[in-house]
Amino acid sequence: MISDGGLILSKSVEGAVNTGFSDQATTSNGENATWKLLLNNTLSTQVVSPVIFDDISKLNGNSDFITKLTGPIEVSKGAVVEYSKDATSSNNGS
C-alpha cells in the first residue's frame, strides 16, 4: 500500500514531579503541568485550518481533577487557539 502521508498529532506533558516532556507526568491538585501539542503534516498537500480539540478536564477519566489555565498559550505564527472551561467539542463552550 502506498500512502500519501497524514497528519500526525503528538501530545506530551511535563508535571511538577518529573522533568522533561514525555507521554506521562505526575502532578497533584495545586501543582502545575504543561502540555505540548505538535501537529506534523506529512501529506503532499497543504492542510488549511485544521481543528484540534483536547478535553483535559477528565484526566484518566477523573473529572475531579481541577484544570486551570495559569500561563500563556504559545502558538506558531498564524495559529488560532481558543480556551474554554466548559467545551465538550470543538464547536461549543464559552
N, CA, C and O atoms as a MOPAC input file, in Angstrom:
PM7 MOZYME 1SCF
protein

 N      0.84800 1    -1.17400 1     0.00000 1
 C      0.00000 1     0.00000 1     0.00000 1
 C      0.89100 1     1.23400 1     0.00000 1
 O      1.84700 1     1.31800 1     0.77100 1
 N      0.58200 1     2.16600 1    -0.84500 1
 C      1.31700 1     3.42900 1    -0.90100 1
 C      0.46700 1     4.49100 1    -0.22400 1
 O     -0.71100 1     4.66200 1    -0.54000 1
 N      1.08000 1     5.19800 1     0.70900 1
 C      0.35300 1     6.22500 1     1.44700 1
 C      0.86800 1     7.59700 1     1.05400 1
 O      2.04900 1     7.77100 1     0.75500 1
 N     -0.02500 1     8.55600 1     1.05700 1
 C      0.33600 1     9.93500 1     0.75500 1
 C      0.80800 1    10.65800 1     2.00900 1
 O      1.11600 1    11.84800 1     1.93900 1
 N      0.87600 1     9.98600 1     3.14800 1
 C      1.25000 1    10.62000 1     4.40900 1
 C      0.03100 1    10.81400 1     5.27500 1
 O     -0.95900 1    10.09600 1     5.13500 1
 N      0.09400 1    11.76500 1     6.15500 1
 C     -1.02400 1    12.02000 1     7.04300 1
 C     -0.72700 1    13.18900 1     7.95200 1
 O      0.32300 1    13.82400 1     7.85800 1
 N     -1.66300 1    13.45800 1     8.82700 1
 C     -1.46400 1    14.44900 1     9.88100 1
 C     -1.09700 1    13.69200 1    11.14200 1
 O     -1.83000 1    12.80300 1    11.57500 1
 N      0.02200 1    14.03800 1    11.72300 1
 C      0.49200 1    13.35200 1    12.91900 1
 C      0.43000 1    14.33000 1    14.08200 1
 O      1.11100 1    15.35600 1    14.07800 1
 N     -0.38700 1    14.00900 1    15.07500 1
 C     -0.53100 1    14.85500 1    16.25900 1
 C      0.12600 1    14.14900 1    17.43200 1
 O     -0.21700 1    13.01400 1    17.76200 1
 N      1.06400 1    14.82700 1    18.05000 1
 C      1.69100 1    14.26200 1    19.24600 1
 C      1.43500 1    15.19600 1    20.42300 1
 O      1.40600 1    16.41800 1    20.27400 1
 N      1.25300 1    14.60100 1    21.58200 1
 C      0.96900 1    15.35500 1    22.80400 1
 C      1.94900 1    14.88400 1    23.86200 1
 O      2.11200 1    13.68300 1    24.08200 1
 N      2.59400 1    15.82600 1    24.51100 1
 C      3.48700 1    15.48000 1    25.61100 1
 C      3.18400 1    16.38300 1    26.79100 1
 O      2.59600 1    17.45300 1    26.63300 1
 N      3.58700 1    15.94700 1    27.97100 1
 C      3.25100 1    16.66600 1    29.19700 1
 C      4.44400 1    16.64100 1    30.13800 1
 O      5.22300 1    15.68800 1    30.16400 1
 N      4.56700 1    17.70500 1    30.90400 1
 C      5.58500 1    17.78900 1    31.94700 1
 C      4.87600 1    18.17700 1    33.23000 1
 O      4.18300 1    19.19400 1    33.27200 1
 N      5.03900 1    17.38400 1    34.27200 1
 C      4.37800 1    17.64000 1    35.54700 1
 C      5.32900 1    18.21900 1    36.57500 1
 O      6.51700 1    18.40100 1    36.30800 1
 N      4.79600 1    18.50700 1    37.75000 1
 C      5.59700 1    19.10700 1    38.81700 1
 C      6.65200 1    18.14500 1    39.35200 1
 O      7.69000 1    18.58200 1    39.84800 1
 N      6.40000 1    16.84500 1    39.25800 1
 C      7.31200 1    15.85200 1    39.82100 1
 C      8.39800 1    15.44900 1    38.82000 1
 O      9.55600 1    15.26900 1    39.19700 1
 N      8.02600 1    15.30900 1    37.55100 1
 C      9.00400 1    14.87800 1    36.54300 1
 C      9.58500 1    16.08000 1    35.80800 1
 O      8.95400 1    17.13600 1    35.75100 1
 N     10.75600 1    15.93200 1    35.25700 1
 C     11.34700 1    16.98400 1    34.43600 1
 C     11.48300 1    16.46800 1    33.02200 1
 O     11.81700 1    15.30400 1    32.80300 1
 N     11.22800 1    17.32500 1    32.07900 1
 C     11.25600 1    16.93200 1    30.68000 1
 C      9.89200 1    16.44200 1    30.22200 1
 O      9.13600 1    15.86500 1    31.00400 1
 N      9.58700 1    16.66900 1    28.97500 1
 C      8.29700 1    16.27500 1    28.41400 1
 C      8.30800 1    14.81100 1    28.00800 1
 O      9.28900 1    14.31800 1    27.45000 1
 N      7.19700 1    14.11200 1    28.29600 1
 C      7.02600 1    12.71700 1    27.90900 1
 C      5.54100 1    12.45300 1    27.73100 1
 O      4.73400 1    13.38200 1    27.75900 1
 N      5.17300 1    11.18100 1    27.54500 1
 C      3.75800 1    10.85400 1    27.35900 1
 C      3.01300 1    10.71100 1    28.68100 1
 O      1.79400 1    10.53600 1    28.67900 1
 N      3.71900 1    10.78300 1    29.81700 1
 C      3.08900 1    10.71300 1    31.13600 1
 C      3.77400 1    11.69300 1    32.07400 1
 O      4.96200 1    11.98000 1    31.92600 1
 N      3.02100 1    12.20400 1    33.03700 1
 C      3.58600 1    13.11700 1    34.02600 1
 C      2.86700 1    12.92900 1    35.34700 1
 O      1.75900 1    12.39400 1    35.40100 1
 N      3.51300 1    13.37400 1    36.40400 1
 C      2.92200 1    13.28000 1    37.73400 1
 C      2.79900 1    14.67200 1    38.32800 1
 O      3.75800 1    15.44300 1    38.35100 1
 N      1.60500 1    14.97900 1    38.80700 1
 C      1.35300 1    16.24000 1    39.48600 1
 C      0.16700 1    16.04500 1    40.41700 1
 O     -0.53300 1    15.03600 1    40.32700 1
 N     -0.06000 1    16.97600 1    41.28900 1
 C     -1.18800 1    16.92300 1    42.22500 1
 C     -1.98900 1    18.20000 1    42.08500 1
 O     -1.52000 1    19.17300 1    41.49400 1
 N     -3.20400 1    18.20000 1    42.62900 1
 C     -4.00100 1    19.42900 1    42.61800 1
 C     -3.20300 1    20.54900 1    43.25000 1
 O     -2.58100 1    20.36900 1    44.29700 1
 N     -3.22400 1    21.70800 1    42.60800 1
 C     -2.47100 1    22.85500 1    43.08400 1
 C     -1.09000 1    22.97400 1    42.47100 1
 O     -0.45100 1    24.01900 1    42.59200 1
 N     -0.61500 1    21.91900 1    41.81000 1
 C      0.68000 1    21.96200 1    41.13600 1
 C      0.46400 1    22.14500 1    39.63500 1
 O     -0.62200 1    21.88400 1    39.11800 1
 N      1.49100 1    22.58900 1    38.95700 1
 C      1.38900 1    22.86200 1    37.52500 1
 C      1.77300 1    21.66900 1    36.67600 1
 O      2.57800 1    20.82700 1    37.07600 1
 N      1.18000 1    21.61800 1    35.49800 1
 C      1.57300 1    20.69000 1    34.44200 1
 C      1.54000 1    21.48400 1    33.14000 1
 O      0.71800 1    22.38500 1    32.97400 1
 N      2.41900 1    21.15000 1    32.23900 1
 C      2.49300 1    21.85000 1    30.96000 1
 C      2.34000 1    20.83800 1    29.83000 1
 O      3.00400 1    19.80100 1    29.81900 1
 N      1.45300 1    21.15000 1    28.87300 1
 C      1.21200 1    20.27600 1    27.73200 1
 C      1.79900 1    20.89500 1    26.47800 1
 O      1.83100 1    22.11700 1    26.32500 1
 N      2.25900 1    20.04100 1    25.58800 1
 C      2.69400 1    20.45800 1    24.25700 1
 C      1.95200 1    19.62400 1    23.23300 1
 O      1.87100 1    18.40200 1    23.35200 1
 N      1.41600 1    20.28900 1    22.23400 1
 C      0.80400 1    19.60800 1    21.09200 1
 C      1.61300 1    19.97200 1    19.85600 1
 O      1.93200 1    21.14000 1    19.63600 1
 N      1.94000 1    18.97900 1    19.06100 1
 C      2.68900 1    19.20700 1    17.83800 1
 C      1.95300 1    18.51700 1    16.69600 1
 O      1.72400 1    17.30800 1    16.72900 1
 N      1.59100 1    19.29400 1    15.69500 1
 C      0.91400 1    18.75700 1    14.51000 1
 C      1.89700 1    18.78600 1    13.34900 1
 O      2.41600 1    19.84100 1    12.98200 1
 N      2.14600 1    17.61300 1    12.77800 1
 C      3.08900 1    17.48900 1    11.67600 1
 C      2.34200 1    16.99400 1    10.43900 1
 O      1.71500 1    15.93500 1    10.46600 1
 N      2.41400 1    17.75900 1     9.36900 1
 C      1.74900 1    17.40400 1     8.12300 1
 C      2.74300 1    16.67300 1     7.22200 1
 O      3.69400 1    17.27900 1     6.72700 1
 N      2.53000 1    15.39500 1     7.01200 1
 C      3.37100 1    14.62700 1     6.09400 1
 C      2.65200 1    14.35000 1     4.77200 1
 O      3.11100 1    13.54600 1     3.96100 1
 N      1.52600 1    15.02300 1     4.56900 1
 C      0.80500 1    14.90200 1     3.30300 1
 C      1.53900 1    15.68800 1     2.22200 1
 O      2.34300 1    16.56900 1     2.52900 1
 N      1.27100 1    15.37800 1     0.98600 1
 C      1.87800 1    16.11800 1    -0.11700 1
 C      1.11900 1    17.40200 1    -0.43100 1
 O      1.51600 1    18.17000 1    -1.30700 1
 N      0.02400 1    17.62800 1     0.29300 1
 C     -0.76800 1    18.83900 1     0.10000 1
 C     -0.85600 1    19.61800 1     1.40700 1
 O     -0.69800 1    19.06100 1     2.49300 1
 N     -1.10900 1    20.90200 1     1.28100 1
 C     -1.25400 1    21.76200 1     2.44700 1
 C     -2.60200 1    21.51400 1     3.12400 1
 O     -3.61500 1    21.33000 1     2.45000 1
 N     -2.60900 1    21.51000 1     4.44300 1
 C     -3.85000 1    21.40400 1     5.20900 1
 C     -4.16000 1    22.79900 1     5.73500 1
 O     -3.34000 1    23.41100 1     6.42000 1
 N     -5.34800 1    23.29400 1     5.40900 1
 C     -5.73200 1    24.64700 1     5.78800 1
 C     -6.71400 1    24.59300 1     6.95400 1
 O     -7.73100 1    23.90400 1     6.88400 1
 N     -6.41000 1    25.30900 1     8.00400 1
 C     -7.28700 1    25.48500 1     9.17000 1
 C     -7.71700 1    24.17400 1     9.83600 1
 O     -8.91500 1    23.94800 1    10.00600 1
 N     -6.78700 1    23.31600 1    10.21200 1
 C     -7.19200 1    22.10800 1    10.94900 1
 C     -7.74700 1    22.49200 1    12.32000 1
 O     -7.34000 1    23.49900 1    12.89800 1
 N     -8.66300 1    21.69700 1    12.83000 1
 C     -9.25200 1    21.92300 1    14.14400 1
 C     -8.83100 1    20.77000 1    15.04300 1
 O     -9.03500 1    19.60200 1    14.71100 1
 N     -8.24300 1    21.11100 1    16.18400 1
 C     -7.81200 1    20.11200 1    17.16200 1
 C     -8.54400 1    20.42100 1    18.46000 1
 O     -8.51300 1    21.55400 1    18.94100 1
 N     -9.19800 1    19.42000 1    19.02300 1
 C     -9.92000 1    19.59400 1    20.29200 1
 C     -9.30000 1    18.67400 1    21.32600 1
 O     -9.14800 1    17.47500 1    21.09100 1
 N     -8.94100 1    19.23600 1    22.47200 1
 C     -8.32000 1    18.45200 1    23.54000 1
 C     -9.06500 1    18.73900 1    24.84000 1
 O     -9.00200 1    19.85500 1    25.35500 1
 N     -9.76200 1    17.75200 1    25.36800 1
 C    -10.50400 1    17.90200 1    26.62100 1
 C     -9.63700 1    17.36800 1    27.75400 1
 O     -9.53300 1    16.15700 1    27.95000 1
 N     -9.01600 1    18.28000 1    28.49800 1
 C     -8.16900 1    17.85100 1    29.61300 1
 C     -8.90500 1    17.92900 1    30.94600 1
 O     -8.28400 1    17.82400 1    32.00400 1
 N    -10.22700 1    18.11300 1    30.90100 1
 C    -10.98200 1    18.22600 1    32.15300 1
 C    -11.17100 1    16.88000 1    32.84400 1
 O    -11.52900 1    16.83800 1    34.02100 1
 N    -10.93900 1    15.79300 1    32.14100 1
 C    -11.09500 1    14.45900 1    32.72100 1
 C     -9.81600 1    13.67100 1    32.48700 1
 O     -9.76300 1    12.80900 1    31.61100 1
 N     -8.80700 1    13.96100 1    33.25400 1
 C     -7.53500 1    13.25700 1    33.12100 1
 C     -7.68600 1    11.83300 1    33.63500 1
 O     -8.07800 1    11.61800 1    34.78200 1
 N     -7.37500 1    10.86700 1    32.78700 1
 C     -7.53000 1     9.44800 1    33.11900 1
 C     -8.93200 1     9.12300 1    33.61500 1
 O     -9.10300 1     8.25800 1    34.47300 1
 N     -9.93400 1     9.81100 1    33.07900 1
 C    -11.32000 1     9.57300 1    33.46700 1
 C    -11.70500 1    10.20700 1    34.79000 1
 O    -12.82200 1    10.00600 1    35.26600 1
 N    -10.79400 1    10.97600 1    35.39900 1
 C    -11.04200 1    11.58300 1    36.70700 1
 C    -11.55500 1    13.00300 1    36.52800 1
 O    -10.76500 1    13.91500 1    36.28500 1
 N    -12.86300 1    13.20700 1    36.64200 1
 C    -13.42800 1    14.53600 1    36.46200 1
 C    -13.23400 1    15.41000 1    37.69500 1
 O    -13.58400 1    16.59000 1    37.66200 1
 N    -12.68300 1    14.86300 1    38.78900 1
 C    -12.42100 1    15.66000 1    39.98900 1
 C    -11.09500 1    16.40800 1    39.89100 1
 O    -10.79900 1    17.25300 1    40.73600 1
 N    -10.30300 1    16.11000 1    38.88000 1
 C     -9.01400 1    16.77100 1    38.71700 1
 C     -9.26800 1    18.19600 1    38.24100 1
 O     -9.94200 1    18.39600 1    37.23100 1
 N     -8.74900 1    19.17200 1    38.93800 1
 C     -9.00200 1    20.57500 1    38.63200 1
 C     -7.99400 1    21.06500 1    37.59500 1
 O     -6.78500 1    20.93300 1    37.78700 1
 N     -8.49300 1    21.62700 1    36.50200 1
 C     -7.61600 1    22.20300 1    35.49300 1
 C     -7.89100 1    23.69800 1    35.40500 1
 O     -9.04200 1    24.13300 1    35.44100 1
 N     -6.82300 1    24.47600 1    35.29000 1
 C     -6.95600 1    25.92800 1    35.21500 1
 C     -5.79700 1    26.46300 1    34.38400 1
 O     -4.64200 1    26.10300 1    34.61100 1
 N     -6.10900 1    27.31300 1    33.43400 1
 C     -5.08300 1    27.94200 1    32.62800 1
 C     -4.35800 1    28.97200 1    33.48300 1
 O     -4.97400 1    29.91100 1    33.98700 1
 N     -3.04300 1    28.79600 1    33.64700 1
 C     -2.28000 1    29.70500 1    34.51300 1
 C     -1.18900 1    30.46200 1    33.77000 1
 O     -0.48500 1    31.27100 1    34.37400 1
 N     -1.03900 1    30.22400 1    32.50100 1
 C      0.00200 1    30.90800 1    31.74600 1
 C     -0.41100 1    31.10100 1    30.31400 1
 O     -1.49900 1    30.69000 1    29.90900 1
 N      0.45600 1    31.72800 1    29.54300 1
 C      0.11700 1    31.99200 1    28.14500 1
 C      0.10500 1    30.70700 1    27.31600 1
 O      0.79100 1    29.73300 1    27.62500 1
 N     -0.69000 1    30.74300 1    26.26500 1
 C     -0.67900 1    29.67500 1    25.27300 1
 C      0.20800 1    30.15500 1    24.13700 1
 O     -0.06900 1    31.18900 1    23.52900 1
 N      1.26200 1    29.42100 1    23.84700 1
 C      2.19800 1    29.81100 1    22.79900 1
 C      1.90800 1    28.99500 1    21.54700 1
 O      1.80800 1    27.76900 1    21.60200 1
 N      1.77500 1    29.68300 1    20.41900 1
 C      1.43000 1    29.00700 1    19.16600 1
 C      2.31200 1    29.51100 1    18.03400 1
 O      2.95500 1    30.55600 1    18.13500 1
 N      2.32300 1    28.74800 1    16.97100 1
 C      3.04300 1    29.14300 1    15.76600 1
 C      2.32600 1    30.31100 1    15.10900 1
 O      1.13100 1    30.51900 1    15.32100 1
 N      3.06000 1    31.06400 1    14.31700 1
 C      2.50000 1    32.20600 1    13.59500 1
 C      1.31400 1    31.75900 1    12.74100 1
 O      1.40200 1    30.77600 1    12.00500 1
 N      0.22100 1    32.48300 1    12.84700 1
 C     -0.96700 1    32.18500 1    12.06400 1
 C     -1.94600 1    31.23900 1    12.73100 1
 O     -3.07600 1    31.09500 1    12.26600 1
 N     -1.53300 1    30.58700 1    13.82000 1
 C     -2.42900 1    29.65400 1    14.51200 1
 C     -3.38900 1    30.42200 1    15.42200 1
 O     -3.05600 1    31.49200 1    15.93300 1
 N     -4.56900 1    29.86900 1    15.61300 1
 C     -5.56800 1    30.45300 1    16.49900 1
 C     -5.88500 1    29.41900 1    17.57000 1
 O     -6.15100 1    28.25900 1    17.25700 1
 N     -5.85800 1    29.83500 1    18.83000 1
 C     -6.16800 1    28.94200 1    19.93800 1
 C     -7.32700 1    29.53400 1    20.72500 1
 O     -7.35300 1    30.73200 1    21.00600 1
 N     -8.27500 1    28.69300 1    21.07400 1
 C     -9.38300 1    29.09000 1    21.93000 1
 C     -9.36000 1    28.21300 1    23.16100 1
 O     -9.08400 1    27.01600 1    23.07300 1
 N     -9.64800 1    28.80100 1    24.30700 1
 C     -9.64900 1    28.07800 1    25.58300 1
 C    -11.03300 1    28.20400 1    26.20300 1
 O    -11.58800 1    29.30000 1    26.27600 1
 N    -11.58800 1    27.08400 1    26.64900 1
 C    -12.90200 1    27.08700 1    27.28200 1
 C    -12.90000 1    26.10700 1    28.43000 1
 O    -12.33400 1    25.02000 1    28.31600 1
 N    -13.52400 1    26.47100 1    29.53200 1
 C    -13.61900 1    25.56900 1    30.67500 1
 C    -14.81600 1    24.63400 1    30.55600 1
 O    -14.91600 1    23.67100 1    31.31600 1
 N    -15.73500 1    24.89800 1    29.61300 1
 C    -16.95900 1    24.09100 1    29.55900 1
 C    -17.21900 1    23.45900 1    28.19000 1
 O    -18.29500 1    22.90000 1    27.97700 1
 N    -16.28300 1    23.53000 1    27.27600 1
 C    -16.49700 1    22.94900 1    25.94700 1
 C    -16.49100 1    21.42000 1    26.02100 1
 O    -15.69400 1    20.82600 1    26.74900 1
 N    -17.37000 1    20.80600 1    25.27400 1
 C    -17.39100 1    19.34400 1    25.15900 1
 C    -17.06000 1    18.89600 1    23.74900 1
 O    -16.95300 1    17.69800 1    23.48800 1
 N    -16.89600 1    19.85700 1    22.82500 1
 C    -16.46700 1    19.56400 1    21.46000 1
 C    -15.81200 1    20.82900 1    20.90800 1
 O    -15.77000 1    21.86000 1    21.57900 1
 N    -15.31000 1    20.74100 1    19.69900 1
 C    -14.60500 1    21.88600 1    19.10600 1
 C    -15.53200 1    23.02000 1    18.68000 1
 O    -15.05500 1    24.09300 1    18.30800 1
 N    -16.84500 1    22.80700 1    18.72600 1
 C    -17.74900 1    23.86600 1    18.26900 1
 C    -18.72600 1    24.34300 1    19.34100 1
 O    -19.78900 1    24.87300 1    19.01600 1
 N    -18.37500 1    24.15900 1    20.62100 1
 C    -19.22200 1    24.72100 1    21.66800 1
 C    -18.34100 1    25.21300 1    22.81900 1
 O    -17.11500 1    25.12800 1    22.74200 1
 N    -18.94500 1    25.71200 1    23.85400 1
 C    -18.20300 1    26.23500 1    25.00300 1
 C    -18.19200 1    27.74600 1    25.00300 1
 O    -18.45700 1    28.39500 1    23.99100 1
 N    -17.88000 1    28.28500 1    26.15300 1
 C    -17.86600 1    29.75800 1    26.27100 1
 C    -16.44200 1    30.26300 1    26.36700 1
 O    -16.22100 1    31.47000 1    26.47200 1

